[in-house]
């Protein structure tokens, strides 16, 4: 598959993300403007909760969804606080909630903490899609990645997501393969979001190939697969513009 074909496929799967510590409202407006291109739109923008209404002002009535994060990035804020964050975000216009599971408690053996946190967010989300961030780079082995995925899905997550992008190790092919295998065995529809450190089309292509291999070539779509990325869009657009014409 050519780089142009990969880019065309990737564009609609991107959650264009700005979760920088110094992000401003103006930066979020610029991000939202970039989300719609001459080739089509990304799937969503992902911003801090305080910027959800800013994103809504720019994206209102358009095809790009608004995602935000809760219990982020530590996973340690507690279910009541996290549920309250979720309700405020949804009331402000968020379509999707990315929640960090209490992965440190999972490592310590507290499986129920993961299910309880995800379930609390699902309830507070009032129908908004919930993506559970497993923080796979901090989990000690693939057995625990598998367990985290299973528990998040048991809690009602619509997607499972690799990483916050705030730890030394983010998405990896090994973790994504494990998560896809869990999804394949799940009896309801659950999506996957590789996130953190995905900057190039070559990297994105690896994850698309894994999804095609495990789930079948017709499975990937914005409703089942996303890339969490801040700079991948630049390379996508570069590939799509490479011959000076637009594809139809």
Secondary structure, 3 states (H helix, E strand, C coil): CCHHHHHHHHHCCEEEEECCCCCCHHHHHHHHHHCEECCEECCEEEECHHHHHHHHHHHCCCCCEEEEEECCCCCCCCHHHHHHHHHHHHHHCCCEEEEECCHHHHHCCCHHHHHHHHHHHHHHCCCCEEEEECCHHHCCCHHHHHHHHHHHHHCCCCEEECCCCCCCCCCCHHHHHHHHHHHHHCCCCCEEEEECCCCCHHHHHHHHHHHHHHHCCCCCCCCCEEEEECCHHHHHHHHHCCCCCCCC
